[in-house]
Amino acid sequence: MTTFDDKLVSVLGKKSADALAAGLGLTTVGDLLRHYPRRYDERGKLTEIKGLELGEHATVQARVKSARQRRMKSRSGELLEAVITDGSSDLHLVFFGRGSRKVERELLPGREAMFAGKVGMFNGKLQLAHPDYQVLDDVGDEAAARFAGAFIPVYPAAQGIQSWHVSNCVEQVLAVWDGVAEDPLPADLREERGLVPLEKALRDIHRPDGWAAIAVAQQRLKWDEAMAVQLALAQRRRSATARPAPACPPKRGLVGDAFDARLPFELTAGQREVGERIARDLSGEHPMNRLLQGEVGSGKAQPLDALVLTPGGFVPMGELRLGDEVVSADGTATTVTGVFPQGEREVFRVVLSDGKSVECDLEHLWATHGGEVRTLREIRDDLLANGDPFRWRLPMVVAPDLDCVDLAPVKERHELLQGLLTTGGSCDGLDVVFRTESTHLAEYVSELAESLGGTGVVRYGYEQHEVFVRLPEEFPPFRDALDRTASPARYVERVEFVGVKPVQCISVAHPSQLYVTDHFIVTHNTMVALRAMLQVVDAGRQAAMLAPTEVLAAQHARSLRDLLGDLGQAGELGGAEHATRVTLLTGSMGAAQRKKALLEIVTGEAGIVVGTHALIQDKVEFADLGLVVVDEQHRFGVEQRAALSGRSGGSTPHVLVMTATPIPRTVAMTVYGDLEVSALRELPGGRSPISTSVVPVAEKPAWLDRAWQRIHEEVRKGHQAYVVCPRIGDGEAEEASGDEPPKEDASDRRPPLAVVDVAQRLAEGPLRGLRVDVLHGRMPPEDKDAVMRAFAANEVQVLVATTVVEVGVNVPNATVMVIMDADRFGVSQLHQLRGRVGRGSAPGLCLLVTEMPEGTSTMGRLRAVESTLDGFELAQLDLELRREGDILGSAQSGTRSGLKMLSLLRDEDVIAEARLVASRVVDADPELAAHPGLASLVAGLLDEERAEYLEKA
């Protein structure tokens, strides 16, 4: 009797069993039967070659197009070069040595065969070197006869064990397998969902008699995986709530109440609702595990390079501090009462009818002409639905009297504008039009009109430029009959997706809560996380905030101190009576600073601790940790989150996970299945003025020369450029070219380009004469800061860097990004990188340089990035390409998959239904004692590594 648990060696023999174990990690009958076909080929239907991925182990059914023997040029011996085709694309094969003569006799033109091997590249073409093959024409041969049926299952394979070898082994196992003693899914569940028995599903998935049988079998096997995952997560949720947690009920008259009394604005309904829910969770004796997403009012923000008007002129948002003065919409000065870093957010550009634009996130609040306050999300959705920008007229800014050098008081600016329009203006319909050959003068007239609360729309011409000027009604008519017949108006024409940027927002003391940026908006900021931390502090415990980067951690610590004021100055002169202390801990701190911080944490002096991964280290001990706030959760693994949450000395702290990255519902139900999710949303679509182009240097080398010319052109305009490389550089030599490719991967693909090497070649070659510098993660912090400052000040014109520029480098003057070896980056990473350019009025350009040939799936990925700026679409594509990772183990990089049949992208209905069923089952039977079949499903999913992982989490 052969069962799931029997070892394969007893059925297949040592040679085949060892090959399956070494190549695929399959050791039991159950392992092999759960090793499902990746796809099915129908005899006579050839595999699509253009979908192959460089570096993957592929199995294809194709027709031999040609096979030619020749002598090698660089050494003695012969090789066979063959070409196979699917009818539209070709794949090259190469065989070395004496055995190639036998191959030549078998691979005759016109024959069909199965070919398997690692996809490499040589001379710019995809190839398989020394592939295994199985000729399909000779059905008299016993091995080939197995492939003569209508369906040929193609299995995930590996070096040394090909798809047809796996198929042969499955054939042998199915012949002696006695089936399933007890179906793990209860009969009532199978009947309710219309699922076939497990034995039939497994036999049909390996040896189907039609596509209908495959679909029915797949649906059943998806349910097995979905139930196993959701049962494990339901048990984890129940286990988490069963553990004791430090109860932190609100206490009146302490820091929390004092802070709320100082808030310069009313909390939104969403903030109040989520805050009350979190307050209830924190009051309980079981740990809160909550995921908080941005759309519930977690902040309205602008990029750090957005310009905010102050009495001294425009200042970047990122430079504003608590107590600074900014100009409100009515022209008066008002004080900044709060500065709130929001991490990285998706940023959108609001394009206005006068040609100007301003950037913010979708939750930013805009004051409209009718006195309403609407989120940008509402405005954008209405524009998409109705296409009527005139509905979204924005009020004009009242001209302030400024003390800065560039802009004089209102009266002087108005007189100067009158004088310029008298000499070069005329009345053209509703507008006063100023005409000039000088670009500088045209822009100056536009700036004057804008500074007076009007509009000055510049239309650039080849020889002459025009500025269409309108001013508010309170200004007298222009002299010399240059009359105005219409008031200035500004409408939102469209909303465009820009990319992911570090952002922050401010609150102001002005009653209207309005302040002037490039134009003006109204802003609030969430207090959800801080108010939760203060509730824990008032209960006598500590709160820790974990940020993904030192830059963001330092921003958070500074922001919290500024917000709290004397409420955050415990033990200091001038500190409030019930004050707490905010302590920062990062990896780059000096020994003395670090020792002081560690002492404040272990003694409990620090009520709020902000840090990076340094908080997870063993040397960090908390006096009484009550709450862990994790910012930008997608940058942390669950084990990192769990390591911090286990530091509260006997009890489990509450956990609040925050993310500004919208998570697809299926991912939230699996990857974050142990958390209570407050809200979910989909990433919105949109289009950005950043243009993206693939530079295929293998086919069009001149295009790379043109890329360097474009950088020269932008620098001549005063702009700057990034060049991004996948590696820092350690001096390894590139492979020599020749007939024979490297033996290890059968490819002549060189190592990834390195920052150090590329910077030197560019500085001495195509970018000679420009100021080029490098930036990468191994540089000392002071060196990195120096380079960042120099680039921000335009002292460096071209920055050659690794992906370190994704966070912390924000230079709106940079307009070009060239990404070298773009095929070595993920889709989402490319999308985030190109968000570094195209920030201001100047358009952005992103060039994706690759040596990949057309027709490959890798090139298809780059073409997808080129064709869309829809972040959600690209995130979905990236998840699909990464095969969703091992969602219940520590291997979350996407290199392995714990799900063999279930797809997080395509099977939302199955996952959602399985979650409901699993919750009901675990509520009634926590240990699954009455459901041995379901318990076996969970046990089969949870190997030793995953079980340990779940225990930690």
Buried (B, 14 or more C-beta within 10 A) or exposed (E): EBEBEBEBBEBBEEEBBBBBBEBBEBBBBBBBBBBBBBEBBEBEEBBBBBBBBBBEBBBBBBBBBEBEBEEEEEEEEBBBBBBBBBEEBBBBBBBBEEEBEEBBEBBEEEBBBBBBBBBBBBEEBBBBBBBBBBBBBEEEBEEBEBBBEBBBBBBBBBEEBBBBBBBBBBEBBBEEBEBBEEBBBBEEBBEEBEBBBBBBBBBBBBBBEEEEBBEBBBBBBBBBBBBBBBBBBBBBBBBBBEEEBBBBEBBEEBBBBBBEEEBBBEBBEBBBBBBEBBBEBBBBEBBBBBBBBBBBBBBBBBBBBBBBBBBBBBBBBBEBEBEBBBBBBBBBBBBBBBBBBBBBBBBBBBBBBBBBBBBBBBBBBBBBBEEEBBBBBBBBBBBEEEEEBEBBBBBBBBBBBBEEEEBBEBEEBBEBBBEBBEEBBEBEEEBBBBBBEEEEBBBBBBBBBBBBBBBBBBEEEEEEBBBBBBBBEEBEEBEEEBEBEEEBBBBBBBBBBBBBBBBBBBBBBBEBBBBBBBBBBBBBBBBBBBBBBBBBBBBBBBBBBBBBBBBBBBBBBBBBBBBBBBBBBBEEEEBBEBBBBBBBBBBEBEEEEBEBBBEBBBEBBBBBBBBBBBBBEEEBEBBBBBBBBBBBBBBBBBBBBBBBBBBBEEBBBBBBBBBBBBBBBBBBBBBBBBBBBBBBBEBBBBEBBBBBBBBBBBEEEEBBEEBBEBBBEBBEEEBBBBBBBBBBBEEEEEEEEEBBBBEEBBBBBBBBBBBBBBBBEBBEEBBEEBBBBBBBEEBEEEEBEBBBEBBBEBEBBBBBBBBBBBBBBBBBBBBBBBBBBBBBBBBBBBBBBBBBBBBBEBEBBBBBBBBBBEBBBBBBBBBBBBEBBBBBBBBBBBBBBBBBBBBBBBBBEBEEBBBBBBBBEEBBEBBBBBBEBBBEBBEEEEEBEEBEBBBBBBBBBBEEEBBBBBEBB
